[in-house]
Amino acid sequence: MYTFFFILIIINLLLLFRHNNLIKSINLKDKKTDIALLGGPFLFFNFTLISIFFLIYPENILMGDYFKNFFIDQNSISSRELLFFILLPTLFFFMGIYDDKFNLHANYRLIISFSIIFIFLLIDDNFIIKTIKINDKVQLDLYELSIIFTIICVTGLIFAFNMYDGINLQFGIHLLIVFLFFIHKGILFNFFLIFTILILIFLFLNFTNKIYMGDSGVYFLGALVSIIFLKNYNNGTLNILEIITLSLIPILDMFRVIFTRVLNGIHPFKKDNLHLHYLLKKKFSKKKYLWQAGSFLTILNILLIEIYFKTYFILMFFILIYILLIAYLNLSKKK
């Protein structure tokens, strides 16, 4: 165990101090800024190492009993769940690599995403959302719509993350919030503790404009977070209010931008400057900390819901704040 952590630390130190050589060898750069899209490969490489270590030593403390407690009659590690956990994010990572390199059309990304998720849900139907549990007394059964609803939820979250990754630090900070929340809930504590450290390293390099996350990182981490949401929603560790809270700002922003584009006769996934972070950047060009308003709202929302009020009224309150913020930014833009 200690040998693994030592190797992990040494490799990451080499990546940290030798990333310029890695940039030259991989040649994966943003076409506009010429900055390396190495956030995804950096995090995926660590994910691969951790997965290999777990496959070799399945009884280690890194994953704990996470893969032993999903099925009612389960007494050992589920190979189907393990396949889901490792292979689904891996496939999305390689789709992102291809997108970073060759700019895959949004229509193809949608079709590939739907297909990958559908196949994996057929492999392990424990990840399918069969009911929407509003609270302990109210729930909505989805019946035949459960598979398509799950596919839409996962694809929607991944694409929302992709659209949220527009300026330095924003997506990394959002991931940091999500991973710290998983740690707070005791979900894969050691695993996400390592990934929290890795995200901090990425944020440092991203802040200094050395690397970007890239679509490979966004799709990979979007798929990983989706898997965690699905399992822990279905087994009762996370409730729908917590999941919506963690995803609220990226999803709200995605729906608003898509609606605006469609209203203007533009492809819903055509890149533009309609996102919240672009509006904030234009309004507060010299106050860069205000560009992260989405992250501030997410943190405050989580704190209020977890510490004080576990109610949907808090959620509606923050949706109203988002709408008012967008209205203010749009009115300021017209002046």
Phi, psi and omega per residue, in radians:
M1 nan -0.868 -3.140
Y2 -1.150 -0.576 3.096
T3 -1.105 -0.725 3.121
F4 -1.066 -0.842 -3.135
F5 -1.098 -0.629 3.101
F6 -1.111 -0.798 3.117
I7 -1.091 -0.745 -3.140
L8 -1.061 -0.770 3.136
I9 -1.127 -0.804 -3.122
I10 -1.067 -0.789 -3.123
I11 -1.096 -0.745 -3.126
N12 -1.223 -0.572 3.052
L13 -1.142 -0.701 3.089
L14 -1.116 -0.729 3.107
L15 -1.125 -0.664 -3.098
L16 -1.179 -0.763 -3.046
F17 -1.626 -0.212 3.140
R18 -2.065 0.398 -3.048
H19 -1.145 -0.440 3.105
N20 -1.107 -0.697 3.089
N21 -1.165 -0.633 3.128
L22 -1.163 -0.682 3.124
I23 -1.042 -0.761 -3.131
K24 -1.144 -0.678 -3.073
S25 -1.317 -0.648 -3.105
I26 -1.437 -0.665 -3.140
N27 1.001 0.848 3.117
L28 -2.032 1.713 -3.009
K29 -2.259 2.697 3.022
D30 -1.170 2.310 -3.022
K31 -1.217 -0.446 -3.112
K32 -1.522 -0.766 -3.017
T33 -1.810 -0.219 -3.113
D34 1.159 0.339 3.095
I35 -1.586 2.450 -3.031
A36 -1.147 2.371 3.086
L37 -1.626 1.129 -2.996
L38 -1.815 -0.037 3.131
G39 -1.048 -0.793 3.126
G40 -1.101 -0.944 3.106
P41 -1.007 -0.658 3.123
F42 -1.070 -0.845 -3.114
L43 -1.273 -0.657 3.132
F44 -1.170 -0.652 3.106
F45 -1.039 -0.762 3.098
N46 -1.158 -0.692 3.084
F47 -1.048 -0.723 3.124
T48 -1.117 -0.789 3.116
L49 -1.051 -0.782 3.133
I50 -1.112 -0.721 -3.136
S51 -1.141 -0.739 3.113
I52 -1.092 -0.760 3.125
F53 -1.063 -0.719 3.135
F54 -1.166 -0.689 3.140
L55 -1.153 -0.574 3.128
I56 -1.370 -0.732 -3.125
Y57 -2.170 1.347 -3.051
P58 -1.151 -0.288 -3.116
E59 -1.629 0.172 -3.127
N60 -1.259 2.909 -3.053
I61 -1.430 -0.082 -3.050
L62 -1.106 -0.772 3.134
M63 -1.784 -0.250 -3.134
G64 1.070 -2.371 -3.139
D65 -1.776 0.363 -3.014
Y66 -1.012 -0.655 -3.096
F67 -1.650 0.278 -3.121
K68 -2.038 0.098 -2.992
N69 -2.402 0.728 -3.135
F70 -1.888 -0.557 -3.109
F71 -1.777 2.583 -3.101
I72 -1.068 -0.747 -3.066
D73 -1.768 0.367 -3.025
Q74 -1.473 2.262 3.106
N75 -2.083 -0.147 -3.113
S76 -2.430 3.138 -3.111
I77 -1.143 2.333 3.131
S78 -1.453 2.038 3.128
S79 -1.205 -0.560 3.118
R80 -1.157 -0.772 3.136
E81 -1.174 -0.672 3.113
L82 -1.107 -0.716 3.080
L83 -1.061 -0.764 3.123
F84 -1.059 -0.833 -3.055
F85 -1.140 -0.674 -3.073
I86 -1.569 -0.815 -2.964
L87 -1.382 -0.631 -3.121
L88 -1.078 -0.905 3.075
P89 -1.078 -0.557 3.139
T90 -1.124 -0.777 3.128
L91 -1.124 -0.695 3.106
F92 -1.193 -0.587 3.079
F93 -1.064 -0.812 -3.103
F94 -1.241 -0.526 3.021
M95 -1.128 -0.689 3.103
G96 -1.154 -0.680 3.083
I97 -1.041 -0.800 3.126
Y98 -1.099 -0.704 3.125
D99 -1.132 -0.733 3.096
D100 -1.074 -0.648 -3.057
K101 -1.445 -0.737 -2.990
F102 -2.121 0.055 3.095
N103 1.025 1.177 -3.136
L104 -1.101 2.330 -3.118
H105 -1.089 2.509 -3.079
A106 -1.017 -0.629 3.133
N107 -1.085 -0.724 3.120
Y108 -1.198 -0.650 3.105
R109 -1.084 -0.697 3.113
L110 -1.122 -0.823 -3.117
I111 -1.093 -0.793 3.140
I112 -1.111 -0.753 -3.128
S113 -1.089 -0.843 3.116
F114 -1.018 -0.762 -3.087
S115 -1.142 -0.803 -3.128
I116 -1.060 -0.840 -3.089
I117 -1.136 -0.733 3.140
F118 -1.039 -0.804 -3.138
I119 -1.067 -0.759 -3.110
F120 -1.222 -0.565 3.084
L121 -1.200 -0.508 3.052
L122 -1.229 -0.581 3.126
I123 -1.205 -0.735 -3.112
D124 -2.446 1.727 -3.081
D125 -1.350 0.007 3.070
N126 -1.158 -0.353 -3.119
F127 -1.525 -0.117 -3.128
I128 -1.284 2.360 3.074
I129 -1.441 1.883 -3.088
K130 -1.646 -0.448 3.115
T131 -2.421 2.551 3.006
I132 -1.733 1.885 -3.070
K133 -1.606 1.753 -3.128
I134 -1.186 -0.802 3.038
N135 -2.746 -2.920 -3.095
D136 -1.150 -0.394 -3.063
K137 -1.845 -0.430 -3.043
V138 -2.066 2.208 3.045
Q139 -2.581 2.638 -3.106
L140 -2.000 2.054 3.110
D141 -1.395 2.329 -3.059
L142 -1.648 -0.392 3.117
Y143 0.907 -2.132 -3.055
E144 -1.207 -0.292 -3.126
L145 -1.479 -0.044 -3.000
S146 -1.089 -0.747 -3.102
I147 -1.168 -0.866 -3.117
I148 -1.130 -0.623 3.104
F149 -1.116 -0.742 3.127
T150 -1.121 -0.755 3.127
I151 -1.069 -0.760 3.136
I152 -1.111 -0.725 -3.139
C153 -1.089 -0.827 -3.097
V154 -1.180 -0.844 3.125
T155 -1.072 -0.732 3.133
G156 -1.065 -0.747 3.136
L157 -1.151 -0.759 -3.138
I158 -1.088 -0.773 3.141
F159 -1.235 -0.581 3.079
A160 -1.123 -0.735 3.072
F161 -1.066 -0.713 -3.120
N162 -1.108 -0.714 -3.135
M163 -1.313 -0.386 -3.132
Y164 -1.396 -0.328 -3.107
D165 -1.522 1.375 -3.052
G166 -2.094 -0.423 3.124
I167 -2.319 2.827 3.140
N168 -0.972 2.449 3.023
L169 1.399 -0.504 -2.954
Q170 -1.033 -0.944 -3.107
F171 -1.189 -0.649 3.113
G172 -1.091 -0.737 3.113
I173 -1.150 -0.694 3.112
H174 -1.086 -0.758 3.091
L175 -1.078 -0.703 3.114
L176 -1.029 -0.753 3.102
I177 -1.074 -0.817 -3.110
V178 -1.112 -0.807 -3.118
F179 -1.137 -0.690 3.103
L180 -1.145 -0.591 3.087
F181 -1.179 -0.715 3.072
F182 -1.046 -0.742 3.109
I183 -1.081 -0.759 3.105
H184 -1.018 -0.650 -3.126
K185 -1.494 -0.037 3.137
G186 1.334 0.390 -3.135
I187 -1.577 2.006 -3.132
L188 0.780 0.963 -3.002
F189 -0.884 -0.961 -3.078
N190 -1.181 -0.682 3.130
F191 -1.056 -0.877 -3.089
F192 -1.349 -0.326 2.996
L193 -1.149 -0.767 3.075
I194 -1.095 -0.774 -3.110
F195 -1.208 -0.488 3.044
T196 -1.123 -0.743 3.086
I197 -1.110 -0.732 3.128
L198 -1.112 -0.690 3.102
I199 -1.132 -0.648 3.101
L200 -1.113 -0.691 3.083
I201 -1.112 -0.784 3.103
F202 -1.055 -0.759 -3.124
L203 -1.057 -0.666 3.099
F204 -1.094 -0.823 -3.138
L205 -1.196 -0.591 3.114
N206 -1.242 -0.687 3.116
F207 -1.099 -0.668 3.130
T208 -1.485 0.137 3.068
N209 1.110 0.557 3.123
K210 -1.535 -0.689 -3.127
I211 -2.476 2.728 2.979
Y212 -1.930 2.870 3.101
M213 -1.213 -0.798 -3.100
G214 1.376 2.802 3.126
D215 -1.098 -0.522 3.133
S216 -1.057 -0.738 3.133
G217 -1.259 -0.702 -3.119
V218 -1.126 -0.820 -3.131
Y219 -1.173 -0.749 3.128
F220 -1.044 -0.887 -3.089
L221 -1.293 -0.553 3.046
G222 -1.082 -0.749 3.106
A223 -1.150 -0.729 -3.138
L224 -1.102 -0.829 3.117
V225 -1.094 -0.676 3.127
S226 -1.065 -0.753 3.116
I227 -1.065 -0.758 3.125
I228 -1.103 -0.754 3.105
F229 -1.042 -0.838 -3.063
L230 -1.081 -0.877 -3.104
K231 -1.104 -0.835 -3.014
N232 -1.367 -0.299 2.944
Y233 -1.311 -0.788 -3.109
N234 -1.198 -0.502 3.127
N235 -1.681 0.039 3.016
G236 1.573 0.032 3.130
T237 -1.256 -0.663 3.075
L238 -2.004 2.498 3.043
N239 -1.835 2.949 -3.042
I240 -1.105 -0.558 3.126
L241 -1.124 -0.731 3.128
E242 -1.169 -0.725 -3.132
I243 -1.144 -0.779 3.121
I244 -1.112 -0.690 3.134
T245 -1.060 -0.770 -3.136
L246 -1.181 -0.427 -3.054
S247 -1.928 -0.016 -2.909
L248 -0.992 -0.964 -3.021
I249 -1.136 -0.827 3.089
P250 -1.046 -0.691 -3.105
I251 -1.254 -0.756 3.087
L252 -1.009 -0.792 -3.106
D253 -1.145 -0.660 3.115
M254 -1.116 -0.839 -3.125
F255 -1.092 -0.706 3.138
R256 -1.122 -0.804 -3.109
V257 -1.152 -0.766 3.130
I258 -1.084 -0.780 3.140
F259 -1.060 -0.765 3.136
T260 -1.112 -0.737 3.139
R261 -1.129 -0.810 -3.135
V262 -1.092 -0.702 3.130
L263 -1.070 -0.563 3.136
N264 -1.643 0.163 3.098
G265 1.268 0.464 -3.133
I266 -1.883 2.611 3.088
H267 -0.981 2.325 -3.056
P268 -1.036 -0.359 -3.129
F269 -2.013 0.328 3.065
K270 -1.298 2.301 -3.077
K271 -1.212 2.417 3.098
D272 -2.736 -2.879 -3.114
N273 -2.000 0.639 -3.107
L274 -1.550 -0.229 -3.048
H275 -1.145 2.737 -3.131
L276 -0.939 -0.787 -3.072
H277 -1.144 -0.553 3.100
Y278 -1.244 -0.681 3.105
L279 -1.126 -0.723 3.104
L280 -1.151 -0.705 -3.140
K281 -1.108 -0.679 -3.141
K282 -1.244 -0.692 -3.114
K283 -1.286 -0.757 -3.076
F284 -2.027 1.118 -3.030
S285 -1.087 -0.516 -3.094
K286 -1.738 -0.217 -3.136
K287 -1.855 1.380 -2.994
K288 -1.112 -0.482 -3.136
Y289 -1.123 -0.464 3.124
L290 -1.308 -0.261 3.088
W291 -1.145 -0.366 -3.108
Q292 -1.653 0.467 -3.111
A293 -1.000 -0.603 3.112
G294 -1.049 -0.718 3.115
S295 -1.190 -0.690 3.105
F296 -1.068 -0.754 3.124
L297 -1.109 -0.722 3.137
T298 -1.099 -0.796 -3.141
I299 -1.079 -0.830 -3.127
L300 -1.097 -0.717 3.115
N301 -1.054 -0.818 3.139
I302 -1.090 -0.796 -3.123
L303 -1.056 -0.773 -3.133
L304 -1.135 -0.740 -3.103
I305 -1.247 -0.717 -3.085
E306 -1.348 -0.618 -3.025
I307 -1.676 -0.681 -2.993
Y308 -1.993 -1.058 -2.956
F309 -2.202 1.842 3.063
K310 -1.510 1.266 -3.055
T311 -2.463 2.675 3.140
Y312 -1.284 -0.271 3.106
F313 -1.114 -0.623 3.082
I314 -1.101 -0.714 3.121
L315 -1.088 -0.802 3.126
M316 -1.109 -0.609 3.118
F317 -1.098 -0.747 -3.127
F318 -1.298 -0.514 3.020
I319 -1.118 -0.715 3.099
L320 -1.109 -0.737 3.107
I321 -1.058 -0.755 3.124
Y322 -1.060 -0.802 -3.125
I323 -1.081 -0.764 3.133
L324 -1.140 -0.662 3.115
L325 -1.120 -0.769 3.109
I326 -1.110 -0.744 3.137
A327 -1.074 -0.760 3.114
Y328 -1.084 -0.771 -3.121
L329 -1.169 -0.666 3.122
N330 -1.222 -0.679 3.099
L331 -1.159 -0.670 3.113
S332 -1.143 -0.603 -3.114
K333 -1.169 -0.548 -3.086
K334 -1.386 -0.354 -3.094
K335 -1.312 nan nan
